[in-house]
Amino acid sequence: MQPPSGDTFDHVSGIINEEPVIKIAEDRDGPVLELDATEWTSDGLAMALRANLDQWPQGVSIWIDHPSDETNDLLARLGFEIQRDLFRMERSLPMEQRTEIQTRSFVVDQDEEEWCQVNNRAFAWHREQSGWTPELVRERQAESWFDPNGFLIHHREGRIAAFCWTKIHENETPSIGEVYVIAVDPDFHGLGLGRALTLAGYQHLGDSGITRAMLYVDADNTPAVTLYRDIGLEVQVVRRLHQK
């Protein structure tokens, strides 16, 4: 699972900015501001947020890396409520656990419609990850990072049962491989496909020469967090969403 647009969080890395920044993007629900609380003083962040928020009286989302009681209090004073936390989890590659599950590569101009159907069923409850369309998939295919060989499809009963879409962040040093979106069709829950496809995705990334792995997951998705901890991923960053 991913933050808002799936591509608005690429700045998370070991690169240190000389000046603190607030990144501004947009998702289907409106403006999205992103920042790292560790880069800011309390007064500086308060001034910067007020200056930016003057543009949008309502419908704004703010993602904060490394939130604290202080940032929670500041956002509350500005009229925002905490909506959810995301974990960025990481580990080294290769992994000790492996899988032999059979997958194939995503086929461009063939799989878009069926993939959207499976994804949207799997994430019907999710604010950002539901509602994909073939047009949105094609937008991602136009990105420089898109690689159909890293978009793994698992078939059962003649249809897509599960998938693992990976992404390599070459802007980080060293490059890091992400399980970008992973899901199992609800018709195939309970078969261990989530674990197997996660491992398959990281095996693909490791075979591509990537030595660091990461993903984002909702902090309250206990089954997924437990699974990811079991394969060696550890929380490195907490990202908190505030909205009003």
LINCOR-V696002 format. One record per residue. N is the residue number from 1. RES is the residue in one small letter. PSI is psi in radians with two decimals (none if undefined). OMEGA is omega in whole degrees, -180 to 180 (* if undefined). Layout:
n = [N N]
res = [RES RES]
psi = [PSI PSI]
omega = [OMEGA OMEGA]
This chain:
n = [1 2 3 4 5 6 7 8 9 10 11 12 13 14 15 16 17 18 19 20 21 22 23 24 25 26 27 28 29 30 31 32 33 34 35 36 37 38 39 40 41 42 43 44 45 46 47 48 49 50 51 52 53 54 55 56 57 58 59 60 61 62 63 64 65 66 67 68 69 70 71 72 73 74 75 76 77 78 79 80 81 82 83 84 85 86 87 88 89 90 91 92 93 94 95 96 97 98 99 100 101 102 103 104 105 106 107 108 109 110 111 112 113 114 115 116 117 118 119 120 121 122 123 124 125 126 127 128 129 130 131 132 133 134 135 136 137 138 139 140 141 142 143 144 145 146 147 148 149 150 151 152 153 154 155 156 157 158 159 160 161 162 163 164 165 166 167 168 169 170 171 172 173 174 175 176 177 178 179 180 181 182 183 184 185 186 187 188 189 190 191 192 193 194 195 196 197 198 199 200 201 202 203 204 205 206 207 208 209 210 211 212 213 214 215 216 217 218 219 220 221 222 223 224 225 226 227 228 229 230 231 232 233 234 235 236 237 238 239 240 241 242 243 244]
res = [m q p p s g d t f d h v s g i i n e e p v i k i a e d r d g p v l e l d a t e w t s d g l a m a l r a n l d q w p q g v s i w i d h p s d e t n d l l a r l g f e i q r d l f r m e r s l p m e q r t e i q t r s f v v d q d e e e w c q v n n r a f a w h r e q s g w t p e l v r e r q a e s w f d p n g f l i h h r e g r i a a f c w t k i h e n e t p s i g e v y v i a v d p d f h g l g l g r a l t l a g y q h l g d s g i t r a m l y v d a d n t p a v t l y r d i g l e v q v v r r l h q k]
psi = [2.67 2.74 3.04 -1.42 -0.09 -0.31 0.15 0.03 0.37 -0.23 -0.18 1.95 -3.05 0.05 2.25 2.13 2.50 -0.60 2.52 2.58 2.67 2.05 2.44 2.18 -2.88 2.42 -3.00 -0.27 -0.05 -2.89 2.52 2.13 2.47 2.41 2.83 2.00 -0.46 -0.25 -0.18 2.59 2.81 -0.82 -0.72 -0.73 -0.72 -0.77 -0.75 -0.72 -0.77 -0.69 -0.70 -0.66 -0.27 -0.43 -0.45 1.78 -0.51 2.97 0.42 2.43 2.45 2.11 2.21 2.13 2.49 0.96 2.84 3.03 -0.60 -0.80 -0.61 -0.78 -0.72 -0.85 -0.59 -0.71 -0.49 0.06 0.25 2.66 2.56 2.26 -0.77 2.83 2.50 2.51 2.34 2.03 2.49 2.85 3.07 2.81 2.63 2.88 2.73 -0.69 2.52 2.93 2.69 0.28 2.50 2.26 2.88 2.91 2.60 2.39 1.96 2.45 0.25 -0.78 -0.14 -0.87 -0.85 -0.67 -0.76 -0.72 -0.79 -0.83 -0.81 -0.52 -0.77 -0.57 0.54 -0.46 -0.13 2.32 -0.81 -0.61 -0.25 2.89 0.35 2.57 2.79 -0.57 -0.70 -0.67 -0.75 -0.56 -0.73 -0.63 -0.43 -0.19 2.62 -0.45 -0.25 2.29 1.92 -0.42 -0.36 0.17 1.62 2.27 2.30 2.22 2.48 2.48 0.61 0.30 2.96 2.09 -0.51 2.85 2.79 1.98 2.06 2.85 2.40 2.18 1.68 -0.15 -0.15 2.72 2.00 2.95 2.54 2.46 2.29 2.40 1.77 -0.88 2.33 2.40 2.79 2.30 2.33 -0.46 -0.29 0.36 2.69 0.13 0.08 0.29 -0.52 -0.84 -0.82 -0.74 -0.59 -0.83 -0.71 -0.70 -0.78 -0.54 -0.75 -0.78 -0.73 -0.69 -0.35 0.03 0.10 2.39 -0.03 2.45 2.58 2.92 2.90 2.50 2.52 2.30 -0.50 0.10 1.34 -0.77 -0.74 -0.77 -0.72 -0.77 -0.83 -0.62 -0.66 -0.50 0.19 0.01 2.51 2.58 2.20 -0.56 2.40 2.29 2.21 2.33 2.19 2.42 2.72 none]
omega = [-172 168 -167 -172 -176 -176 -176 -175 -177 -177 -180 -176 177 -179 -178 177 177 178 177 -177 166 178 -178 178 179 170 -174 -178 178 -177 178 175 -179 179 176 -175 -178 180 -168 163 -178 -179 -179 180 179 -180 -177 180 180 -180 -180 -174 176 -178 -174 -180 -178 173 -178 173 178 174 -179 171 179 -179 -180 175 -179 179 176 -179 179 -179 177 178 179 175 -178 174 176 -180 -177 173 171 170 163 -177 -176 170 177 173 4 178 177 179 180 179 176 -177 -178 177 171 178 173 179 -180 -179 175 -169 -171 -175 -179 179 179 179 -180 -180 -176 173 -177 -176 -179 -177 -165 -175 -174 -169 176 174 175 176 175 179 179 176 -180 174 178 179 179 179 -176 -177 -173 178 -179 178 177 179 -168 -178 176 -178 167 178 175 -180 179 179 -178 180 173 -179 -178 -177 177 178 -178 178 177 -178 -7 178 -179 -179 -176 161 -168 173 176 180 176 175 -180 178 -175 176 175 -179 -180 -177 179 178 -176 -179 175 179 179 178 180 173 177 -179 178 178 178 178 179 -177 178 -178 176 170 172 178 175 -176 -178 176 -172 179 -179 180 179 178 -176 175 -178 178 169 177 179 -179 177 -178 169 178 -176 179 174 179 169 *]
